[in-house]
Amino acid sequence: MKQVSHQNNAFYNGDCVTGAQEYIPDNSVDLLITDPPYGIKGDQLHKHYNRNEKYIIGGYVEIPQKEYADFSTAWIKEAERVLRPGGSLYIVSGYTNLVDILNALRTTCLSEINHVIWKYNFGVFTRQKYVSSHYHILFYEKPGALRTFNLECRYGLDEKTEEGKSLNNFDREDVWIINREYKPGQAKNKNELPTKLLIKMIQYSSNEGDLVCDFFLGGFSTAKVAIGLNRRATGFEISRQMFDAKSKEIETFNPGNLISDLRKPTVSTLENFGNAWTDDEIHRLKEGFLQLAARGMTKKEIVAQLGESHGRGRFAIVNALKKINCYNGTKSARTTFR
Ligand SMILES: C[S@@+](CC[C@H](N)C(=O)[O-])C[C@H]1O[C@@H](n2cnc3c(N)ncnc32)[C@H](O)[C@@H]1O
């Protein structure tokens, strides 16, 4: 199997199942992001998308629909083997053969974390029905160890919109609206994943230095983003034409080059931030609330002071006070005492 290596990254031109068996050890991959052929004649997608094929690299290898179930079972079994316990798997899939992928996943020990819908900005042309404009992203883990999930890698838990909505929660909703990319004049795979989509999965589910694998490299977009975020990358592409065109570019993939452009989340440095409340702390919280309210302080002032003394954010204090019936939404603290 032809191999191209650069720095800590190795890519193979061949079938991902036999390739993984030969080159990827058990339990060695931290994150597997992959976008298999959809079994919908992906090699002829231009007929639906009505786009200029001049810059599309040929050689896309599609899987005949009748082979799709066995094909899915074979590569997902390898994914299960190579992932480390606690490793994450993201599979991007269309709807047509999704059932085969879900059935294959059910034959493994992998367990579902989320079923994400990726909504993109333009759909397949139709007249007699709705316009299809989403893909499925199956987010699974290999059980057995703590899974990496960098909760505040993009938005701190305390960051809000002007209307007071949590930016962190919004970013973690399971419908992602991310536009496809137009790359006029650049050679590319038939359906390359957008950089923003890959950044999101890689930021949440891996750390710098982790190994990110893609079984179906296509235009090497997963590898490029992983390296740009200072992860190590590996993977397979069966098409020689695609592999040769894209593996030439890996020397230009700059380790860490995407990091400076990432949004910097505002992360709380409070001592007890995110920790569970103990009974003793709840008792002290109630006592503190009663004392401060007896001094005639407003709720806002009390919450700020309790936040400082308990090493917690405003929302944590308010929520805890609500649970112990010390907070009912009126301004004056006095009116809430029972
Ligand atoms: C949907 S594309 C991947 C696109 C890629 N995520 C990107 O952003 O460019 C699927 C790719 O898998 C390749 N492929 C098909 N069968 C394969 C196999 N058995 N092993 C490895 N690659 C395969 C196809 O040639 C195609 O390039």
Ligand as a Chemical Component Dictionary entry (heavy atoms), coordinates in Angstrom:
data_LIG
# 
_chem_comp.id                   LIG 
_chem_comp.type                 NON-POLYMER 
_chem_comp.pdbx_formal_charge   0 
_chem_comp.three_letter_code    LIG 
# 
loop_
_chem_comp_atom.comp_id 
_chem_comp_atom.atom_id 
_chem_comp_atom.alt_atom_id 
_chem_comp_atom.type_symbol 
_chem_comp_atom.charge 
_chem_comp_atom.model_Cartn_x 
_chem_comp_atom.model_Cartn_y 
_chem_comp_atom.model_Cartn_z 
_chem_comp_atom.pdbx_ordinal 
LIG C1  C1  C 0  -17.379 11.242 0.968  1  
LIG S1  S1  S 1  -15.737 11.103 0.417  2  
LIG C2  C2  C 0  -14.798 11.762 1.736  3  
LIG C3  C3  C 0  -14.693 13.228 1.646  4  
LIG C4  C4  C 0  -13.785 13.820 2.699  5  
LIG N1  N1  N 0  -14.384 13.757 4.015  6  
LIG C5  C5  C 0  -13.416 15.252 2.362  7  
LIG O1  O1  O 0  -13.766 16.156 3.129  8  
LIG O2  O2  O -1 -12.807 15.462 1.308  9  
LIG C6  C6  C 0  -15.443 9.384  0.572  10 
LIG C7  C7  C 0  -14.077 8.979  0.042  11 
LIG O3  O3  O 0  -13.861 7.602  0.396  12 
LIG C8  C8  C 0  -13.095 6.993  -0.636 13 
LIG N2  N2  N 0  -13.246 5.524  -0.476 14 
LIG C9  C9  C 0  -14.212 4.711  -0.992 15 
LIG N3  N3  N 0  -14.040 3.449  -0.566 16 
LIG C10 C10 C 0  -12.954 3.441  0.253  17 
LIG C11 C11 C 0  -12.297 2.445  1.025  18 
LIG N4  N4  N 0  -12.738 1.178  1.035  19 
LIG N5  N5  N 0  -11.208 2.796  1.750  20 
LIG C12 C12 C 0  -10.756 4.090  1.744  21 
LIG N6  N6  N 0  -11.328 5.076  1.020  22 
LIG C13 C13 C 0  -12.432 4.767  0.300  23 
LIG C14 C14 C 0  -13.678 7.598  -1.893 24 
LIG O4  O4  O 0  -12.815 7.497  -2.991 25 
LIG C15 C15 C 0  -13.930 9.053  -1.462 26 
LIG O5  O5  O 0  -12.828 9.887  -1.769 27 
# 
loop_
_chem_comp_bond.comp_id 
_chem_comp_bond.atom_id_1 
_chem_comp_bond.atom_id_2 
_chem_comp_bond.value_order 
_chem_comp_bond.pdbx_ordinal 
LIG C1  S1  SING 1  
LIG S1  C2  SING 2  
LIG S1  C6  SING 3  
LIG C2  C3  SING 4  
LIG C3  C4  SING 5  
LIG C4  N1  SING 6  
LIG C4  C5  SING 7  
LIG C5  O1  DOUB 8  
LIG C5  O2  SING 9  
LIG C6  C7  SING 10 
LIG C7  O3  SING 11 
LIG C7  C15 SING 12 
LIG O3  C8  SING 13 
LIG C8  N2  SING 14 
LIG C8  C14 SING 15 
LIG N2  C9  SING 16 
LIG N2  C13 SING 17 
LIG C9  N3  DOUB 18 
LIG N3  C10 SING 19 
LIG C10 C11 SING 20 
LIG C10 C13 DOUB 21 
LIG C11 N4  SING 22 
LIG C11 N5  DOUB 23 
LIG N5  C12 SING 24 
LIG C12 N6  DOUB 25 
LIG N6  C13 SING 26 
LIG C14 O4  SING 27 
LIG C14 C15 SING 28 
LIG C15 O5  SING 29 
# 
